[in-house]
Amino acid sequence: MERVQFQQEQMLSELKDLVQKGLFTQNETKQIMKKRTAFETALVRRIPKQADFLRYAAYEMGLEALRRKRVERLNLQRLEPSISDYALVRRQFQIFERALKKFKGDVGLWIQYIELAKKEGAKALVGRITARALQLHLTHPPLYVLAAQHELSRLSPSAARTLLQRGIRMNPESVDMWREYLKMEMGWVESVRRRWSVLGLDTKGKGREKRGISRVLAGDSEDVGAGFGLDEDGMDVDGEGEKERGDENEEARRQILDGAIVKAVISNAVKALPSLSLFTSLHDVLATYPSPPPLRASLLDHLYTLLRSTLSTEPGAVHLLAQRFFHGENVDLVDALRNANEEMVRGVKEDTRQAMEKEYVAFVASWCNKEDLDENLKLYLLSSLHSLTSQSPSPSPTLLAAHLRLLLLLRPSAYPQKKLLKLASKYTAQQAGSQGLEGWSSVWLARLEIESEFNEESEAMKVWEEARKAISGANKDDLSIVKQVWTWGVQRLEEDSAAPKAEKIRLVETLLRESMRADSLRGVHEDLLLRYIRLRDAHDVQLVRRLAREYFVSARVWGDVFALLSEGEGADDRVVEAVYEEWRRLDMVSACVGYAGWLMGKGRGQKANEAIARTRAVCGDAQRVELEARWRAVLDAPRAQEAEAEGGD
């Protein structure tokens, strides 16, 4: 406790100053002292927790925010600085320093400390923290990015460049590092361009103040040389040989403004990490960075050239290459969209057909969903998608589903309701001649959306029954889409407030029996079981036994049922215990921990310990270790919540 007493003594002068300035009352400072003592007591435990440090720091941040508001309200900004003006911020820094001594391996803690120092304007401290953090975490890219941003804020691009280059050497496969390096170099080129423009240089490197410019360039020689290979002598036009070196400097300036350094960065990035994720990330930076249009077009052309020579056949690369038609000066949207669409269609080849079709669907959907795009252009894309679908001997379900959804979205006059219903029926009928079931759930779901929009309720329900039968085999579709198909009718019935509850229960019971016919529908079966339990009275022992006897109830479902019962008011002990016994047969550890925790909440600790002891006696060694750890976490939870509540007061 000596440490706590020492910290209390350190607080006295700042608290006294706060009272003298009228920012806090005596009672408030007493409460501050009480809270700080509680925090300090928690920190001197034999095994302190990181959460204790963070709660302490958060309390001090709130206290400092309150002090500043009162200073502003009382108009005390012009007073002579005193200890209370910086003591609260200094204490925040001290708390993080103490935390990092215990948890120096936590990168998140370092980042929080850096962000706090940046927020408080402690630039020198930010530099020291980032340097210490990088010594311990050489392979963590965000730290290099934060350090480089700090150096740029201090107008030191050469130091930022050195940091990012070091980070790339340590993390050559990090897309984030290459992206930040590219942004830094583009920012440097833009700052140089503006500086030379102010000094009277044109884009060809000719100007009125050559000697003044030479001094500026000499000061930036390290920056230019690091990225472009120029030495300091090559940038200095003063002294002997000025005329001979002048042309070289003018050429160097022209190439810098034309993006030669940035192009070198892009080339090195692609050489080190030739992946689509890198190209996409760099493309986003180049397309959105506020550069002059000619420079942006030149840099994007360089990226597209590298992409074409590196990943020309990859579907994602084809999609990215198609974007080049939309960049440049005086782009005609109609021509650009037509050229991009034609290139995407040509990219649909047999060897990568399935993946390329998904890319094409994403391309068409993205443009058709734009509200400001002309309707004729949307119809052109829709027509192109339809042509690709009709030309294929075995059209992909991806194309068929996308075509139906876009028709429902756009509703062109060429497709009246009857024609659209007929087309949807035609598309789902093609499943019989396909190679497998994969992907057809999305087609059926699109057809159901059209049926519900334009057809009678009875006909839509018949189509729904047909859809369930069609996708009940060895389905490899996305389970979420399969669930949407199977619960489509249930969802519609639940939304109908006039529908009797008994009708809803009968429908779900029918679906439960149907979903037991195929192993691929186990996930659907579980989802339906949970719906069924919510519709029925879960507080019924007979229902629990019936579920276990008639349906495939998994451990996850029993766990959800147990949570539903235990969280409600007035839960029947017999029902909870019955669910626990069924759950225990499938997942002994989770069931035991959940049931014992519920008993503890009811004040029945002895029975909870008996349940733990019973499970401990019959489980294996690995399960026993897991049981002990999870039960200990349950017992520690109230103390942790109490400490958190105290920290929030």
C-alpha positions as CSV (number, residue, x, y, z in Angstrom):
1,M,0.0,0.0,0.0
2,E,3.0,2.3,0.1
3,R,2.7,2.8,-3.6
4,V,-0.9,3.9,-3.2
5,Q,0.0,6.3,-0.4
6,F,2.8,7.7,-2.6
7,Q,0.4,8.4,-5.4
8,Q,-2.1,10.0,-3.0
9,E,0.6,12.5,-1.9
10,Q,1.4,13.3,-5.5
11,M,-2.3,14.3,-6.1
12,L,-2.5,16.9,-3.3
13,S,-0.9,19.9,-5.1
14,E,-3.0,19.6,-8.3
15,L,-6.3,19.1,-6.4
16,K,-5.5,22.1,-4.2
17,D,-4.9,24.2,-7.4
18,L,-8.2,23.0,-8.9
19,V,-10.0,24.2,-5.8
20,Q,-8.2,27.5,-5.7
21,K,-9.1,28.2,-9.3
22,G,-12.8,27.4,-8.6
23,L,-12.9,24.5,-11.1
24,F,-13.8,21.9,-8.5
25,T,-15.3,22.0,-5.0
26,Q,-13.9,20.4,-1.9
27,N,-16.5,17.6,-2.1
28,E,-15.6,16.9,-5.7
29,T,-11.9,16.7,-5.0
30,K,-12.7,14.3,-2.1
31,Q,-14.6,12.1,-4.6
32,I,-11.7,12.3,-7.1
33,M,-9.3,11.2,-4.3
34,K,-11.6,8.3,-3.4
35,K,-11.9,7.1,-7.0
36,R,-8.1,7.4,-7.6
37,T,-7.4,5.5,-4.5
38,A,-9.7,2.7,-5.6
39,F,-7.9,2.6,-9.0
40,E,-4.5,2.7,-7.5
41,T,-5.4,-0.2,-5.1
42,A,-6.5,-2.3,-8.1
43,L,-3.2,-1.6,-9.9
44,V,-1.0,-2.7,-7.0
45,R,-2.5,-6.2,-6.9
46,R,-0.1,-9.1,-7.4
47,I,-1.6,-9.8,-10.9
48,P,-3.0,-6.5,-12.2
49,K,-5.4,-6.5,-15.1
50,Q,-5.1,-4.5,-18.3
51,A,-8.7,-3.4,-18.0
52,D,-7.9,-1.7,-14.6
53,F,-5.4,0.5,-16.3
54,L,-7.7,1.4,-19.2
55,R,-10.6,2.2,-16.8
56,Y,-8.3,4.4,-14.8
57,A,-7.1,6.2,-17.9
58,A,-10.6,6.7,-19.2
59,Y,-11.6,8.2,-15.8
60,E,-8.7,10.7,-16.1
61,M,-9.6,11.6,-19.6
62,G,-13.2,12.3,-18.6
63,L,-11.9,14.4,-15.7
64,E,-9.6,16.4,-18.0
65,A,-12.5,17.0,-20.4
66,L,-14.6,18.3,-17.6
67,R,-11.8,20.6,-16.4
68,R,-11.4,22.1,-19.9
69,K,-15.1,22.8,-20.2
70,R,-15.2,24.6,-16.9
71,V,-12.1,26.6,-17.8
72,E,-13.8,27.7,-21.0
73,R,-17.1,28.5,-19.2
74,L,-15.3,30.5,-16.5
75,N,-13.1,32.2,-19.0
76,L,-9.8,31.3,-17.2
77,Q,-7.7,30.7,-20.3
78,R,-5.7,33.9,-19.8
79,L,-4.5,33.0,-16.3
80,E,-0.9,32.1,-15.6
81,P,-0.3,28.3,-16.2
82,S,-0.3,26.2,-13.0
83,I,0.1,22.6,-12.1
84,S,-3.6,21.7,-12.7
85,D,-3.3,22.7,-16.4
86,Y,-1.1,19.8,-17.2
87,A,-1.3,17.4,-14.2
88,L,-4.4,15.4,-15.5
89,V,-2.9,14.8,-18.9
90,R,0.5,13.9,-17.3
91,R,-1.3,11.4,-15.1
92,Q,-2.9,9.8,-18.2
93,F,0.5,9.4,-19.7
94,Q,1.8,7.9,-16.5
95,I,-1.0,5.4,-16.4
96,F,-0.1,4.2,-19.9
97,E,3.5,4.0,-19.0
98,R,2.8,1.8,-16.0
99,A,0.5,-0.4,-18.1
100,L,3.1,-0.9,-20.8
101,K,5.6,-2.1,-18.2
102,K,3.2,-4.9,-17.5
103,F,1.7,-5.5,-21.0
104,K,4.4,-4.4,-23.4
105,G,3.4,-7.2,-25.8
106,D,-0.1,-5.7,-26.4
107,V,0.1,-3.7,-29.7
108,G,-3.4,-2.2,-29.1
109,L,-2.2,-0.6,-25.9
110,W,0.7,1.0,-27.7
111,I,-1.6,2.4,-30.3
112,Q,-4.0,3.8,-27.7
113,Y,-1.1,5.5,-26.0
114,I,0.1,7.0,-29.3
115,E,-3.4,8.3,-30.2
116,L,-3.7,9.9,-26.7
117,A,-0.3,11.6,-27.2
118,K,-1.4,12.9,-30.6
119,K,-4.7,14.1,-29.3
120,E,-2.9,16.1,-26.6
121,G,-0.4,17.6,-29.0
122,A,2.7,15.9,-27.4
123,K,4.6,15.5,-30.7
124,A,7.9,14.7,-29.1
125,L,6.3,12.0,-26.9
126,V,4.6,10.5,-30.0
127,G,8.0,10.1,-31.6
128,R,9.5,8.4,-28.5
129,I,6.5,6.1,-28.1
130,T,6.5,5.0,-31.7
131,A,10.2,4.3,-31.6
132,R,9.8,2.1,-28.5
133,A,6.9,0.3,-30.0
134,L,8.7,-0.5,-33.2
135,Q,11.6,-1.9,-31.3
136,L,9.3,-4.5,-29.8
137,H,6.9,-5.0,-32.7
138,L,8.9,-5.0,-35.9
139,T,6.3,-6.9,-37.9
140,H,3.2,-4.8,-37.1
141,P,2.4,-2.5,-40.0
142,P,0.0,-0.1,-38.2
143,L,2.9,1.1,-36.0
144,Y,5.0,2.0,-39.0
145,V,2.1,3.9,-40.5
146,L,1.5,5.8,-37.3
147,A,5.2,6.6,-37.1
148,A,5.3,7.8,-40.7
149,Q,2.2,10.0,-40.2
150,H,3.9,11.6,-37.2
151,E,7.0,12.4,-39.2
152,L,4.9,13.9,-42.0
153,S,3.1,16.1,-39.5
154,R,6.5,17.4,-38.5
155,L,7.2,18.1,-42.2
156,S,9.9,15.5,-42.4
157,P,9.1,13.3,-45.5
158,S,12.6,11.8,-45.6
159,A,12.1,10.3,-42.1
160,A,8.6,9.1,-43.1
161,R,10.0,7.5,-46.2
162,T,12.7,5.8,-44.2
163,L,10.2,4.4,-41.7
164,L,7.9,3.1,-44.4
165,Q,10.7,1.5,-46.4
166,R,11.9,-0.2,-43.2
167,G,8.4,-1.4,-42.6
168,I,8.2,-2.8,-46.1
169,R,11.4,-4.7,-45.6
170,M,10.0,-6.2,-42.4
171,N,6.5,-6.8,-43.9
172,P,7.0,-7.3,-47.7
173,E,3.6,-9.0,-48.0
174,S,1.6,-6.3,-46.3
175,V,-0.7,-4.5,-48.7
176,D,-1.3,-1.8,-46.1
177,M,2.4,-0.9,-46.0
178,W,2.6,-0.5,-49.8
179,R,-0.6,1.5,-49.9
180,E,0.6,3.9,-47.3
181,Y,4.0,4.2,-49.0
182,L,2.3,5.0,-52.2
183,K,0.2,7.7,-50.5
184,M,3.2,9.2,-48.9
185,E,5.1,9.5,-52.2
186,M,2.1,11.0,-54.0
187,G,1.8,13.5,-51.2
188,W,5.4,14.4,-51.5
189,V,5.2,14.9,-55.3
190,E,2.1,17.1,-54.8
191,S,3.9,19.2,-52.2
192,V,6.9,19.6,-54.5
193,R,4.7,20.5,-57.4
194,R,3.0,23.3,-55.4
195,R,6.4,24.6,-54.1
196,W,7.9,24.8,-57.5
197,S,4.8,26.5,-58.8
198,V,5.1,29.2,-56.1
199,L,8.8,29.6,-57.0
200,G,7.9,30.3,-60.6
201,L,8.8,27.0,-62.2
202,D,6.6,25.6,-65.0
203,T,6.1,21.9,-65.6
204,K,9.1,21.9,-67.9
205,G,11.4,22.9,-65.1
206,K,12.1,26.5,-66.4
207,G,11.7,29.4,-64.1
208,R,12.9,32.8,-63.0
209,E,14.7,32.0,-59.7
210,K,17.2,29.4,-60.5
211,R,19.6,30.1,-57.6
212,G,16.8,30.2,-55.1
213,I,15.4,27.0,-56.5
214,S,18.7,25.3,-56.3
215,R,18.8,25.9,-52.5
216,V,15.3,24.5,-52.1
217,L,16.3,21.4,-54.1
218,A,19.5,21.0,-52.2
219,G,17.4,20.9,-49.0
220,D,15.2,18.2,-50.5
221,S,18.0,16.2,-52.1
222,E,17.7,13.3,-49.7
223,D,14.0,13.1,-50.4
224,V,14.4,13.0,-54.1
225,G,17.4,10.7,-54.1
226,A,15.8,8.1,-51.8
227,G,13.0,7.5,-54.2
228,F,14.5,8.4,-57.6
229,G,18.2,7.7,-57.4
230,L,19.5,11.3,-57.6
231,D,22.4,12.5,-55.5
232,E,22.9,15.8,-53.8
233,D,25.4,17.1,-56.3
234,G,23.0,16.3,-59.1
235,M,20.4,18.6,-57.6
236,D,22.7,21.6,-56.9
237,V,22.9,24.0,-59.9
238,D,25.2,26.5,-58.1
239,G,29.0,26.8,-58.7
240,E,31.0,25.3,-61.6
241,G,29.2,23.4,-64.2
242,E,25.9,25.1,-63.6
243,K,25.0,25.3,-67.2
244,E,25.8,21.6,-67.9
245,R,23.9,20.4,-64.9
246,G,20.9,22.8,-65.4
247,D,19.5,20.6,-68.2
248,E,19.8,17.5,-66.1
249,N,18.0,19.2,-63.2
250,E,15.2,20.4,-65.5
251,E,14.8,16.9,-66.8
252,A,14.7,15.5,-63.3
253,R,12.1,18.0,-62.2
254,R,10.0,17.1,-65.2
255,Q,10.1,13.4,-64.5
256,I,9.3,14.0,-60.8
257,L,6.2,16.0,-61.7
258,D,5.3,13.3,-64.3
259,G,5.2,10.7,-61.4
260,A,8.5,8.8,-62.1
261,I,9.0,8.2,-58.3
262,V,5.5,7.0,-57.8
263,K,5.7,4.7,-60.8
264,A,8.9,3.2,-59.3
265,V,7.0,2.6,-56.1
266,I,4.2,0.9,-58.0
267,S,6.6,-1.3,-59.9
268,N,8.5,-2.3,-56.8
269,A,5.2,-3.1,-55.0
270,V,4.0,-5.3,-57.9
271,K,7.4,-7.1,-58.0
272,A,7.3,-7.8,-54.3
273,L,3.6,-8.7,-54.0
274,P,1.9,-9.6,-57.4
275,S,-1.6,-10.1,-56.0
276,L,-5.0,-8.8,-56.9
277,S,-5.6,-7.3,-53.5
278,L,-2.5,-5.2,-53.9
279,F,-3.6,-3.9,-57.4
280,T,-7.1,-3.1,-56.0
281,S,-5.7,-1.2,-53.1
282,L,-3.2,0.8,-55.2
283,H,-5.9,1.5,-57.8
284,D,-8.2,2.9,-55.1
285,V,-5.4,5.2,-53.9
286,L,-4.6,6.4,-57.4
287,A,-8.2,6.9,-58.4
288,T,-9.2,8.9,-55.3
289,Y,-6.0,10.9,-54.5
290,P,-6.4,14.6,-55.3
291,S,-3.7,14.7,-58.1
292,P,-3.8,16.6,-61.3
293,P,-5.8,14.7,-63.9
294,P,-2.9,14.1,-66.3
295,L,-0.7,12.7,-63.6
296,R,-3.6,10.5,-62.3
297,A,-4.2,9.2,-65.8
298,S,-0.5,8.5,-66.3
299,L,-0.1,6.6,-63.0
300,L,-3.3,4.5,-63.6
301,D,-2.0,3.6,-67.1
302,H,1.2,2.4,-65.5
303,L,-0.7,0.3,-63.0
304,Y,-3.0,-1.1,-65.7
305,T,0.1,-2.1,-67.8
306,L,1.6,-4.0,-64.9
307,L,-1.7,-5.6,-64.1
308,R,-2.1,-6.8,-67.7
309,S,1.4,-8.3,-67.8
310,T,1.0,-9.9,-64.3
311,L,-2.5,-11.1,-63.8
312,S,-4.2,-10.8,-67.2
313,T,-6.3,-13.9,-67.0
314,E,-7.6,-13.6,-63.4
315,P,-11.3,-12.6,-63.3
316,G,-10.8,-9.9,-60.7
317,A,-8.0,-8.4,-62.8
318,V,-10.2,-8.3,-65.9
319,H,-12.8,-6.4,-63.9
320,L,-10.2,-4.0,-62.6
321,L,-8.8,-3.5,-66.1
322,A,-12.2,-2.6,-67.4
323,Q,-12.2,0.4,-65.0
324,R,-9.5,2.1,-67.1
325,F,-12.1,3.4,-69.6
326,F,-13.6,5.6,-66.9
327,H,-10.4,7.4,-66.0
328,G,-8.9,10.2,-68.0
329,E,-9.9,13.7,-69.2
330,N,-13.1,14.3,-71.1
331,V,-14.4,10.8,-70.7
332,D,-17.7,10.0,-72.5
333,L,-19.7,7.8,-70.1
334,V,-21.6,6.1,-72.9
335,D,-18.5,5.0,-74.8
336,A,-16.6,4.1,-71.6
337,L,-19.4,1.9,-70.3
338,R,-19.8,0.2,-73.7
339,N,-16.0,-0.5,-73.9
340,A,-15.9,-1.7,-70.3
341,N,-18.9,-4.0,-70.8
342,E,-17.5,-5.5,-74.0
343,E,-14.2,-6.2,-72.3
344,M,-15.9,-7.9,-69.4
345,V,-18.0,-10.0,-71.8
346,R,-14.9,-11.1,-73.7
347,G,-13.3,-12.1,-70.4
348,V,-16.0,-14.8,-69.9
349,K,-14.0,-17.8,-71.0
350,E,-14.4,-21.5,-70.3
351,D,-11.4,-21.9,-68.1
352,T,-12.4,-19.2,-65.7
353,R,-16.1,-19.0,-66.7
354,Q,-17.7,-19.4,-63.2
355,A,-15.5,-16.8,-61.5
356,M,-15.7,-14.4,-64.4
357,E,-19.5,-14.6,-64.5
358,K,-19.6,-13.5,-60.8
359,E,-17.4,-10.6,-61.7
360,Y,-19.6,-9.6,-64.6
361,V,-22.7,-9.8,-62.5
362,A,-21.1,-7.6,-59.9
363,F,-20.1,-5.1,-62.6
364,V,-23.6,-5.0,-64.1
365,A,-25.4,-4.8,-60.7
366,S,-23.1,-2.0,-59.5
367,W,-24.0,0.2,-62.5
368,C,-27.7,-0.7,-62.5
369,N,-28.0,0.2,-58.8
370,K,-26.8,3.8,-59.5
371,E,-29.7,6.1,-59.2
372,D,-28.2,8.8,-61.4
373,L,-27.4,6.5,-64.3
374,D,-29.6,6.9,-67.4
375,E,-32.3,4.2,-67.7
376,N,-31.2,3.5,-71.3
377,L,-27.7,2.6,-70.2
378,K,-29.1,0.3,-67.5
379,L,-31.3,-1.4,-70.1
380,Y,-28.2,-1.8,-72.3
381,L,-26.4,-3.6,-69.5
382,L,-29.4,-5.7,-68.8
383,S,-29.7,-6.7,-72.5
384,S,-26.0,-7.6,-72.5
385,L,-26.5,-9.8,-69.5
386,H,-29.5,-11.5,-71.1
387,S,-27.5,-12.1,-74.3
388,L,-24.7,-13.8,-72.3
389,T,-27.3,-15.9,-70.6
390,S,-29.0,-17.0,-73.8
391,Q,-25.8,-17.7,-75.7
392,S,-24.6,-20.2,-73.2
393,P,-25.6,-23.9,-73.7
394,S,-25.8,-24.3,-69.9
395,P,-26.2,-20.9,-68.4
396,S,-24.8,-20.3,-64.9
397,P,-27.3,-20.0,-62.0
398,T,-25.3,-16.8,-61.1
399,L,-26.3,-15.2,-64.4
400,L,-29.9,-16.4,-64.2
401,A,-30.5,-15.1,-60.7
402,A,-28.9,-11.8,-61.4
403,H,-31.0,-11.3,-64.6
404,L,-34.2,-12.0,-62.7
405,R,-33.4,-9.7,-59.9
406,L,-32.4,-6.8,-62.2
407,L,-35.6,-7.3,-64.2
408,L,-37.5,-7.0,-61.0
409,L,-35.5,-3.9,-60.0
410,L,-35.7,-2.1,-63.4
411,R,-39.1,-3.5,-64.6
412,P,-38.5,-2.6,-68.3
413,S,-41.6,-2.2,-70.5
414,A,-40.4,-5.1,-72.7
415,Y,-41.1,-7.5,-69.7
416,P,-44.7,-7.3,-68.6
417,Q,-45.8,-9.3,-65.5
418,K,-46.8,-12.5,-67.4
419,K,-43.6,-12.5,-69.4
420,L,-41.5,-12.1,-66.3
421,L,-43.3,-14.9,-64.5
422,K,-42.8,-17.1,-67.5
423,L,-39.1,-16.3,-67.8
424,A,-38.6,-17.0,-64.0
425,S,-40.3,-20.4,-64.5
426,K,-38.1,-21.1,-67.5
427,Y,-34.9,-20.3,-65.6
428,T,-35.7,-22.6,-62.7
429,A,-36.7,-25.4,-65.1
430,Q,-33.2,-25.4,-66.4
431,Q,-32.0,-26.9,-63.2
432,A,-33.0,-30.3,-64.4
433,G,-30.5,-30.3,-67.2
434,S,-27.6,-28.8,-65.2
435,Q,-24.6,-30.6,-63.9
436,G,-25.4,-30.1,-60.2
437,L,-27.4,-28.2,-57.6
438,E,-24.9,-25.6,-56.7
439,G,-26.1,-22.0,-57.2
440,W,-29.7,-22.8,-57.9
441,S,-31.0,-21.7,-54.5
442,S,-30.4,-18.1,-55.5
443,V,-32.4,-18.6,-58.8
444,W,-35.3,-20.0,-56.8
445,L,-35.1,-17.2,-54.3
446,A,-35.2,-14.7,-57.2
447,R,-38.2,-16.4,-58.7
448,L,-40.0,-16.4,-55.3
449,E,-39.5,-12.7,-55.1
450,I,-41.1,-12.3,-58.5
451,E,-44.0,-14.7,-57.7
452,S,-44.8,-12.8,-54.5
453,E,-44.8,-9.5,-56.4
454,F,-46.9,-10.4,-59.4
455,N,-48.7,-13.7,-58.8
456,E,-51.5,-14.9,-56.5
457,E,-50.8,-16.1,-53.0
458,S,-51.8,-19.7,-53.7
459,E,-49.7,-19.9,-56.8
460,A,-46.7,-18.4,-55.0
461,M,-47.0,-21.0,-52.2
462,K,-47.0,-23.8,-54.8
463,V,-43.8,-22.5,-56.3
464,W,-42.3,-22.3,-52.8
465,E,-43.1,-26.0,-52.3
466,E,-41.5,-26.8,-55.6
467,A,-38.4,-24.7,-54.6
468,R,-38.0,-26.7,-51.4
469,K,-38.0,-30.0,-53.3
470,A,-35.6,-28.7,-55.9
471,I,-32.9,-27.8,-53.4
472,S,-33.3,-30.6,-50.9
473,G,-30.5,-32.8,-52.4
474,A,-26.7,-32.7,-51.7
475,N,-26.7,-28.9,-51.9
476,K,-23.5,-27.0,-51.8
477,D,-25.1,-23.5,-51.9
478,D,-24.6,-20.8,-49.4
479,L,-26.5,-21.9,-46.3
480,S,-27.9,-18.5,-45.7
481,I,-29.6,-18.5,-49.1
482,V,-30.9,-22.0,-48.6
483,K,-32.4,-20.9,-45.3
484,Q,-34.1,-17.9,-47.0
485,V,-35.7,-20.2,-49.5
486,W,-37.0,-22.6,-46.8
487,T,-38.3,-19.9,-44.5
488,W,-39.7,-17.7,-47.3
489,G,-43.3,-18.9,-46.7
490,V,-42.9,-18.9,-42.9
491,Q,-41.6,-15.3,-43.0
492,R,-44.6,-14.2,-45.1
493,L,-47.0,-15.9,-42.6
494,E,-45.3,-14.3,-39.6
495,E,-45.6,-10.9,-41.2
496,D,-49.4,-11.5,-41.5
497,S,-50.8,-10.3,-38.2
498,A,-54.2,-11.9,-39.0
499,A,-52.8,-15.4,-39.5
500,P,-53.7,-17.8,-36.7
501,K,-50.8,-19.0,-34.5
502,A,-51.9,-22.6,-35.0
503,E,-51.5,-22.3,-38.7
504,K,-47.9,-21.0,-38.2
505,I,-47.1,-23.9,-35.9
506,R,-48.5,-26.5,-38.4
507,L,-46.5,-25.0,-41.3
508,V,-43.2,-25.1,-39.3
509,E,-43.9,-28.7,-38.2
510,T,-44.4,-29.6,-41.9
511,L,-41.1,-28.0,-42.7
512,L,-39.3,-29.7,-39.8
513,R,-40.3,-33.1,-41.2
514,E,-39.3,-32.2,-44.7
515,S,-35.9,-30.8,-43.6
516,M,-35.0,-34.1,-41.9
517,R,-34.7,-35.9,-45.3
518,A,-31.3,-34.6,-46.3
519,D,-28.1,-34.1,-44.3
520,S,-27.4,-30.9,-46.2
521,L,-30.4,-29.3,-44.6
522,R,-29.3,-29.8,-41.0
523,G,-28.6,-26.0,-40.7
524,V,-32.1,-25.3,-42.0
525,H,-33.6,-27.9,-39.6
526,E,-31.9,-26.1,-36.6
527,D,-33.2,-22.7,-37.7
528,L,-36.7,-24.1,-38.0
529,L,-36.5,-25.7,-34.6
530,L,-35.7,-22.4,-33.0
531,R,-38.7,-20.8,-34.7
532,Y,-40.9,-23.7,-33.6
533,I,-39.8,-23.3,-30.0
534,R,-40.5,-19.6,-30.0
535,L,-44.0,-20.3,-31.4
536,R,-44.7,-23.0,-28.9
537,D,-44.7,-22.7,-25.1
538,A,-41.1,-23.5,-24.3
539,H,-41.9,-24.0,-20.6
540,D,-43.2,-27.5,-21.1
541,V,-41.3,-30.7,-20.1
542,Q,-43.4,-32.7,-22.6
543,L,-42.3,-30.4,-25.4
544,V,-38.7,-30.8,-24.5
545,R,-39.0,-34.6,-24.5
546,R,-40.9,-34.5,-27.8
547,L,-38.2,-32.4,-29.4
548,A,-35.5,-34.8,-28.4
549,R,-37.6,-37.8,-29.6
550,E,-38.9,-36.6,-33.0
551,Y,-36.3,-34.1,-34.3
552,F,-32.6,-33.7,-34.9
553,V,-31.8,-31.3,-32.1
554,S,-28.1,-30.3,-32.0
555,A,-26.1,-29.0,-29.1
556,R,-26.3,-25.5,-30.5
557,V,-30.1,-25.6,-30.5
558,W,-30.3,-27.0,-26.9
559,G,-27.9,-24.2,-25.9
560,D,-30.2,-21.6,-27.4
561,V,-33.3,-23.2,-25.8
562,F,-31.5,-23.2,-22.4
563,A,-30.6,-19.5,-22.9
564,L,-34.2,-18.7,-23.8
565,L,-35.5,-20.4,-20.7
566,S,-32.9,-19.2,-18.3
567,E,-33.1,-15.5,-19.3
568,G,-36.9,-15.4,-18.9
569,E,-38.7,-14.7,-15.7
570,G,-40.3,-17.5,-13.7
571,A,-38.5,-20.4,-15.5
572,D,-39.7,-23.8,-14.4
573,D,-36.8,-25.7,-12.7
574,R,-38.0,-29.0,-14.2
575,V,-38.0,-27.7,-17.7
576,V,-34.6,-26.1,-17.3
577,E,-33.2,-29.3,-15.9
578,A,-34.7,-31.3,-18.7
579,V,-33.1,-29.1,-21.3
580,Y,-29.8,-29.3,-19.5
581,E,-29.9,-33.1,-19.5
582,E,-30.6,-33.3,-23.2
583,W,-27.9,-30.6,-23.9
584,R,-25.4,-32.5,-21.7
585,R,-25.6,-35.6,-23.8
586,L,-24.2,-33.7,-26.8
587,D,-21.9,-31.0,-25.2
588,M,-21.1,-32.0,-21.6
589,V,-18.8,-29.0,-20.7
590,S,-21.0,-26.2,-22.2
591,A,-24.1,-27.6,-20.7
592,C,-22.6,-28.0,-17.2
593,V,-21.1,-24.5,-17.2
594,G,-24.4,-23.0,-18.4
595,Y,-26.5,-24.9,-15.9
596,A,-24.2,-24.3,-12.9
597,G,-24.0,-20.6,-13.8
598,W,-27.8,-20.4,-13.8
599,L,-28.0,-22.2,-10.4
600,M,-25.5,-19.7,-9.0
601,G,-27.6,-16.8,-10.2
602,K,-30.5,-18.4,-8.3
603,G,-28.5,-18.5,-5.1
604,R,-28.1,-22.3,-5.2
605,G,-24.4,-22.6,-5.1
606,Q,-24.3,-26.0,-3.5
607,K,-26.3,-27.6,-6.3
608,A,-24.1,-25.8,-8.8
609,N,-20.9,-27.3,-7.3
610,E,-22.6,-30.7,-7.3
611,A,-23.2,-30.4,-11.1
612,I,-19.6,-29.3,-11.7
613,A,-18.3,-32.2,-9.6
614,R,-20.6,-34.7,-11.4
615,T,-19.3,-33.6,-14.8
616,R,-15.7,-33.4,-13.6
617,A,-15.9,-37.1,-12.5
618,V,-17.0,-38.4,-15.9
619,C,-15.3,-36.2,-18.5
620,G,-11.8,-36.7,-20.0
621,D,-8.6,-34.9,-19.2
622,A,-9.0,-32.3,-22.0
623,Q,-12.6,-31.6,-21.1
624,R,-11.8,-31.4,-17.4
625,V,-9.2,-28.6,-18.2
626,E,-11.7,-26.7,-20.3
627,L,-14.4,-27.1,-17.6
628,E,-12.2,-25.7,-14.9
629,A,-11.2,-22.7,-17.0
630,R,-14.7,-21.8,-18.1
631,W,-16.1,-22.3,-14.6
632,R,-13.4,-20.1,-13.1
633,A,-14.4,-17.4,-15.7
634,V,-18.0,-17.6,-14.6
635,L,-17.0,-17.2,-10.9
636,D,-14.8,-14.2,-11.7
637,A,-17.4,-12.5,-13.9
638,P,-19.3,-10.8,-11.0
639,R,-16.1,-9.3,-9.5
640,A,-15.0,-8.0,-12.9
641,Q,-18.5,-6.4,-13.4
642,E,-18.3,-4.8,-10.0
643,A,-14.9,-3.4,-10.7
644,E,-16.1,-2.0,-14.0
645,A,-19.1,-0.5,-12.4
646,E,-16.9,1.2,-9.8
647,G,-14.7,2.5,-12.6
648,G,-17.6,4.0,-14.4
649,D,-19.0,6.0,-11.4
